[in-house]
Amino acid sequence: MSRLEIVFVVVLLAVWVPGLLVLAEVWSEVEYASHGFLVPLVALWAATAHRETLRELAVSPLRGGMLLVAATAVAYLASLLLNNPTVIGLVAVSTVVAALLALRGVAWVRTLRFPLGYLLFMIPLPSGWVTPLIVELQLLVSSAGVAILRSAGVAIYREGNVLTLPGDASLFVAEACSGITSLITLLPIGVFIAYFTESSPWRRAILVAAVVPIALVGNLLRVLLTVLLSIEVSVEFATTGPLHDWAGVATYVIGCLGLLAVGALLRRIFEDDDLQRAA
């Protein structure tokens, strides 16, 4: 980078401090948005995978690129006035693209389309979109959990998201047990794994789509474990303390392992098909 480019980036980052603080506040306070801290780092790492290609690309700044940067600056000021994290995040990604166009050109943006697109995962989702989904997921996991436990002979009843356990103990399926965090945070991991481990667009699509059932099944297992511990020990033991927290971490780890397993299965299936065609 030239000195002028370094100064430009430093000034841009300084101007964006208020907006980044707004995003950081959401990432730190909203559980399903906590992956936002890691997304820029992962995108930067992904960009390094293209460093050999970038060395061969000519630096050809887009004419009017600085006008795009100016337009994103106006949008940034408007987003701060709105104090809307979603809009601020969208403008942040747009600013990165505009700055790259202004400094390096279209070819660089085309080459870095995956890291740039990956930055979209750092944008906090509007609560108006997420809240209805949380409600539906809570009902889904409650219904599925009760159905499975009843089929196993457990006397359990459901009224909304409140489960009545043997002994008249009650267990509420809270937002944290809806699976929304696993679903939203596993999606960028699924996209990352699909991009770097699969060459076929179809296999990538299948692997990303697998995030949904993997996240839901993993969370259902967590809820079933919580219910069984509530019955055998106590509701307080099952829903508070380090055990409950570690159950959430375990669910996430299981989800990641599930994605890797699906990827390995896809490669094995399609490799067998390729070998049969070759024969």
C-alpha positions as CSV (number, residue, x, y, z in Angstrom):
1,M,0.0,0.0,0.0
2,S,1.2,3.5,-0.8
3,R,1.4,6.2,1.9
4,L,-1.7,7.9,0.5
5,E,-3.7,4.7,0.7
6,I,-2.5,4.1,4.3
7,V,-3.6,7.6,5.3
8,F,-6.9,7.1,3.5
9,V,-7.6,3.8,5.4
10,V,-6.6,5.3,8.7
11,V,-8.9,8.3,8.3
12,L,-11.7,6.1,7.2
13,L,-11.3,3.9,10.2
14,A,-11.2,7.0,12.5
15,V,-14.4,8.3,11.0
16,W,-16.1,4.9,11.4
17,V,-15.3,4.6,15.2
18,P,-18.8,5.7,16.3
19,G,-20.4,3.3,13.9
20,L,-18.2,0.4,14.9
21,L,-18.9,1.1,18.5
22,V,-22.7,0.8,17.8
23,L,-22.1,-2.6,16.1
24,A,-19.8,-3.8,18.9
25,E,-22.5,-3.0,21.4
26,V,-25.0,-5.2,19.6
27,W,-22.5,-8.0,19.1
28,S,-21.7,-8.0,22.8
29,E,-25.3,-7.7,24.1
30,V,-27.2,-9.9,21.6
31,E,-26.3,-13.6,21.8
32,Y,-27.2,-14.5,18.3
33,A,-25.1,-11.6,16.9
34,S,-22.0,-12.3,18.9
35,H,-20.3,-13.8,15.9
36,G,-20.1,-10.3,14.5
37,F,-16.7,-9.8,16.2
38,L,-15.1,-12.7,14.3
39,V,-16.6,-12.1,10.9
40,P,-14.2,-9.3,9.8
41,L,-11.2,-11.3,11.0
42,V,-12.4,-14.4,9.1
43,A,-13.1,-12.3,6.0
44,L,-9.6,-10.8,6.2
45,W,-8.1,-14.3,6.5
46,A,-10.1,-15.4,3.5
47,A,-8.8,-12.5,1.5
48,T,-5.2,-13.7,2.1
49,A,-6.1,-16.9,0.2
50,H,-6.2,-14.7,-2.9
51,R,-2.9,-12.9,-2.3
52,E,-1.1,-14.6,-5.2
53,T,-3.8,-13.6,-7.6
54,L,-3.9,-10.1,-6.2
55,R,-0.1,-9.7,-6.8
56,E,-0.7,-10.2,-10.5
57,L,-3.6,-7.8,-10.7
58,A,-3.0,-4.3,-12.0
59,V,-4.1,-1.5,-9.7
60,S,-6.7,0.4,-11.7
61,P,-8.9,2.6,-9.5
62,L,-12.4,3.0,-10.6
63,R,-13.3,6.4,-12.1
64,G,-15.8,7.9,-9.8
65,G,-14.8,5.6,-7.0
66,M,-14.3,8.5,-4.6
67,L,-17.8,9.6,-5.4
68,L,-19.0,6.2,-4.2
69,V,-17.0,6.6,-1.0
70,A,-18.6,10.1,-0.6
71,A,-22.0,8.5,-1.1
72,T,-21.4,5.9,1.6
73,A,-20.2,8.7,3.9
74,V,-23.5,10.5,3.5
75,A,-25.3,7.1,4.1
76,Y,-23.1,6.6,7.2
77,L,-24.1,9.9,8.7
78,A,-27.8,9.1,8.0
79,S,-27.4,5.7,9.6
80,L,-25.9,7.2,12.7
81,L,-28.8,9.6,13.0
82,L,-31.2,6.7,12.6
83,N,-29.1,4.7,15.2
84,N,-30.1,1.5,13.4
85,P,-27.4,-1.2,13.8
86,T,-28.7,-3.1,10.7
87,V,-28.4,0.0,8.5
88,I,-25.0,0.9,10.0
89,G,-23.7,-2.6,9.3
90,L,-25.0,-2.5,5.7
91,V,-23.3,0.9,5.1
92,A,-20.1,-0.4,6.6
93,V,-19.9,-3.3,4.1
94,S,-20.8,-0.9,1.3
95,T,-18.0,1.5,2.4
96,V,-15.4,-1.3,2.3
97,V,-16.5,-2.2,-1.3
98,A,-16.5,1.5,-2.3
99,A,-13.1,2.1,-0.8
100,L,-11.6,-1.0,-2.6
101,L,-13.1,0.2,-5.9
102,A,-11.6,3.7,-5.4
103,L,-8.2,2.4,-4.4
104,R,-7.7,-0.8,-6.4
105,G,-10.5,-1.2,-9.0
106,V,-13.1,-3.6,-10.2
107,A,-10.8,-6.6,-10.7
108,W,-9.8,-6.5,-7.0
109,V,-13.4,-6.4,-5.9
110,R,-14.2,-9.3,-8.3
111,T,-11.4,-11.4,-6.9
112,L,-12.3,-10.7,-3.3
113,R,-16.0,-11.2,-3.8
114,F,-16.2,-14.0,-1.2
115,P,-14.4,-12.1,1.6
116,L,-16.5,-9.0,0.8
117,G,-19.7,-10.9,0.7
118,Y,-18.8,-12.7,3.9
119,L,-18.8,-9.4,5.7
120,L,-22.6,-9.3,5.4
121,F,-22.7,-11.8,8.2
122,M,-21.5,-9.2,10.6
123,I,-24.6,-7.1,10.0
124,P,-27.0,-7.4,13.0
125,L,-30.4,-8.8,11.9
126,P,-33.4,-6.6,12.6
127,S,-35.2,-7.7,15.8
128,G,-38.5,-7.5,13.8
129,W,-37.2,-10.3,11.6
130,V,-35.7,-12.4,14.4
131,T,-38.4,-12.2,17.1
132,P,-41.2,-14.0,15.1
133,L,-38.6,-16.7,14.1
134,I,-37.7,-17.2,17.8
135,V,-41.4,-17.7,18.7
136,E,-41.8,-20.3,16.0
137,L,-38.6,-22.1,16.9
138,Q,-39.6,-22.2,20.6
139,L,-43.0,-23.8,19.7
140,L,-41.3,-26.2,17.3
141,V,-38.7,-27.4,19.8
142,S,-41.3,-27.6,22.6
143,S,-43.7,-29.7,20.5
144,A,-40.9,-32.0,19.1
145,G,-39.4,-32.5,22.6
146,V,-42.7,-33.4,24.2
147,A,-43.6,-35.8,21.3
148,I,-40.2,-37.6,21.7
149,L,-40.4,-37.9,25.4
150,R,-44.0,-39.1,25.4
151,S,-43.1,-41.8,22.9
152,A,-40.4,-42.8,25.4
153,G,-43.1,-43.1,28.2
154,V,-42.4,-39.9,30.0
155,A,-45.5,-38.2,31.4
156,I,-45.0,-34.7,30.2
157,Y,-47.4,-32.0,29.0
158,R,-47.1,-28.8,27.1
159,E,-49.0,-25.5,27.3
160,G,-47.4,-23.1,24.9
161,N,-43.7,-23.1,25.8
162,V,-44.2,-24.3,29.4
163,L,-43.6,-28.0,30.0
164,T,-45.2,-29.7,32.9
165,L,-42.9,-32.5,34.2
166,P,-43.6,-35.4,36.5
167,G,-44.1,-34.2,40.0
168,D,-45.8,-31.0,38.7
169,A,-42.5,-29.2,38.1
170,S,-42.6,-26.7,35.3
171,L,-39.9,-25.9,32.7
172,F,-40.1,-22.9,30.4
173,V,-38.5,-23.2,27.0
174,A,-36.8,-19.8,26.8
175,E,-35.4,-17.9,23.9
176,A,-31.9,-19.3,24.5
177,C,-33.4,-22.8,24.0
178,S,-35.1,-21.8,20.7
179,G,-32.0,-22.6,18.7
180,I,-31.8,-19.2,17.1
181,T,-28.3,-18.6,18.2
182,S,-27.1,-22.0,16.8
183,L,-29.0,-21.3,13.5
184,I,-27.6,-17.8,12.9
185,T,-24.1,-18.4,14.1
186,L,-23.6,-21.7,12.3
187,L,-24.6,-20.2,9.0
188,P,-21.4,-18.2,8.5
189,I,-19.4,-21.3,9.6
190,G,-21.3,-23.4,7.1
191,V,-20.6,-21.0,4.3
192,F,-17.0,-20.8,5.2
193,I,-16.5,-24.6,5.2
194,A,-18.5,-25.0,2.0
195,Y,-16.4,-22.4,0.2
196,F,-13.0,-23.7,1.2
197,T,-13.7,-27.5,1.1
198,E,-16.1,-27.9,-1.8
199,S,-15.5,-27.0,-5.5
200,S,-19.0,-27.8,-6.8
201,P,-21.7,-25.2,-6.4
202,W,-24.3,-27.9,-5.7
203,R,-22.2,-29.5,-2.9
204,R,-21.7,-26.0,-1.4
205,A,-25.4,-25.4,-1.5
206,I,-26.2,-28.7,0.1
207,L,-23.7,-28.1,2.9
208,V,-25.0,-24.6,3.6
209,A,-28.6,-25.9,3.6
210,A,-27.6,-28.6,6.1
211,V,-27.0,-25.9,8.7
212,V,-30.8,-25.7,9.4
213,P,-31.5,-29.3,10.3
214,I,-28.1,-29.6,12.1
215,A,-28.8,-26.6,14.2
216,L,-32.4,-27.6,15.0
217,V,-31.5,-31.2,15.9
218,G,-28.6,-30.1,18.0
219,N,-30.7,-27.7,20.0
220,L,-33.5,-30.3,20.3
221,L,-31.0,-32.7,21.9
222,R,-30.0,-29.9,24.3
223,V,-33.7,-29.4,25.3
224,L,-34.2,-33.1,25.8
225,L,-31.2,-33.3,28.1
226,T,-32.4,-30.3,30.0
227,V,-35.8,-31.9,30.5
228,L,-34.3,-35.3,31.6
229,L,-32.0,-33.6,34.1
230,S,-34.9,-31.5,35.4
231,I,-36.9,-34.7,36.1
232,E,-34.0,-36.7,37.5
233,V,-32.3,-33.9,39.6
234,S,-34.1,-30.6,39.6
235,V,-35.2,-27.8,37.3
236,E,-32.7,-25.4,39.0
237,F,-29.8,-27.8,38.4
238,A,-30.7,-28.3,34.8
239,T,-31.3,-24.6,33.9
240,T,-28.7,-22.7,35.9
241,G,-25.0,-22.8,36.6
242,P,-22.1,-23.9,34.5
243,L,-23.8,-27.1,33.3
244,H,-26.4,-25.2,31.4
245,D,-23.8,-22.9,29.9
246,W,-21.6,-25.8,28.8
247,A,-24.6,-27.5,27.3
248,G,-24.9,-24.5,25.0
249,V,-21.3,-24.6,24.0
250,A,-21.5,-28.4,23.4
251,T,-24.5,-27.8,21.1
252,Y,-22.5,-25.4,19.1
253,V,-19.5,-27.7,18.9
254,I,-21.7,-30.6,17.8
255,G,-23.2,-28.4,15.1
256,C,-19.7,-27.6,13.8
257,L,-18.8,-31.3,13.8
258,G,-22.0,-32.1,12.1
259,L,-21.2,-29.7,9.3
260,L,-17.7,-31.3,8.8
261,A,-19.3,-34.8,8.8
262,V,-21.8,-33.7,6.1
263,G,-19.0,-32.3,4.1
264,A,-17.0,-35.5,4.4
265,L,-20.0,-37.6,3.4
266,L,-20.7,-35.4,0.4
267,R,-17.1,-35.7,-0.8
268,R,-17.2,-39.5,-0.4
269,I,-20.5,-39.9,-2.2
270,F,-19.5,-37.7,-5.1
271,E,-16.0,-39.1,-5.3
272,D,-17.6,-42.6,-5.7
273,D,-19.8,-41.3,-8.5
274,D,-16.8,-39.7,-10.2
275,L,-14.9,-43.0,-10.0
276,Q,-17.9,-44.9,-11.5
277,R,-18.1,-42.4,-14.4
278,A,-14.4,-42.7,-15.0
279,A,-14.6,-46.5,-15.1
